[in-house]
Amino acid sequence: MRAKSARHWLNRSRGFAESAFALAKREIALLSVLLLATGSIWLFVAIADEVVEGEADALDRMALLALRSPADIKDPLGPPWLEEAALEITALGSFAVLGLIVLAALVWLLLLRKAGAAVLVAISVGGGVLLSSLLKSSFGRARPDLVPHADVVHTLSFPSGHAMSAAVVYLTLGALLARAQEHRRLKIYLITVAVILTLLIGVSRVYLGVHWPSDVLAGWCVGSAWALLCWAVALWLQRRGNDAAPSA
């Protein structure tokens, strides 16, 4: 009897310790996400202040010209195929392509009966698009006129909508897919792919001459911050036992 009782209390203690560890792990994850979001917002505010004051103009012009041939600023650096590749990469951040990717992701999640994850994606992307439009109209920065545009553009410049939308969509979906994986290597791989896609799309906007570098940096910052804040809300709901958690 004593041995059985001891095993019973040992199992209960072990279960309590595992529950406490899991709770602490969720708390640390939530705190880390909030800290990253705060840092991204702080960077965006700092960049926006430089842009409004005109202190970013010199670096913007220098960086944009550095990607052009010294003999002809109409010609981006590199062979012709590089410009074609940049156009194809930048299309990955377009409204049409991102819209199709998000639609496919939503249908996939609904087929898996993951309504909470689908709501997370819809709110993250929809809110990000609205936020991008509000920020562009608030700052009202014109597109670069220093070099010819190698891509068609219709909207204002700051922050970059491609960079921001790519950060929101690819980081949100990357984190969602990574969460569904058991192996750490797969998680790291999925997050890395999402980050690389976001970076390449932003760089392509500067290479094509349709954005100042500060536009892209600001887009990355505010897009990442928005995605992280949405993820933090989902983690908080999960902690409270709500099914709107980011599970896939």
C-alpha positions, 0 to 999 in steps of 0.5 A: 500500500505504501509503495502504491501510494508513493507511486501515486504521489510521484506521478501526481508530482511529475504531472504537476511539474510538467504542467508548470513547465508547459505554462512557463514555456507558453508565458515565455513564448508570449513575452518573447513575441511581445518584446519582438513586436515592441522592438519592431514598432520602435524601429518603425517609429524611428525610421518614420521620424527620419523620413518626416524630418528628411534625414533619410533622404541622403542615404535613400538616394545613395542606396538607390543609385548604388543599385544602378549602372554608373554609366546609365541610371536607367539600367539596374546593376547586373545582367538582364536576367537579374531584372527579370528575376526581380520582377518575378520575385516582386510579384510574390508580394503583389495583392493578386498573388498574396490574395490567392495564397491567403485564400488557399490557406483559408480553405485548407484550414477550414477543410481541416476544421481549424476555424480558429487558425483561419480567423487568425490568418483572416484578421492578420491579413485583412488588418495588415492591408487596412493598416498599410493603406492608412499609413500610406495616406497618413505619410503621403510620401511620393515614389522615388523620381531619382531613377525610372521605375522598372515596375508599374506602381499606383500607390504612395511610397511609405511604407512599402506595401509589398514589404509590409504585406509580405511580412504579414502573410508569409510570417503568419503562414510560416509560423502557423505551419511551423507550429504544426511540425514536431521536429525543430529542424522543420520549424526552423526551415519554415520560418527561415523560408518565410523570412527569406521570401519577405526580405527578397520581396522588399529588396526587389522593390528597391532594385526596381526603383519603385521604393526608397530603402527606408520605405522597405525597412519601414514596411518590414518593421510594421508588417512584422510587428502586426503579424507578431501582435496578432500571434500574441493575441492568439497565444493569449487566447490559447492560454485561456483555453480558447479555440482561436489558438494558432494550431494547424 
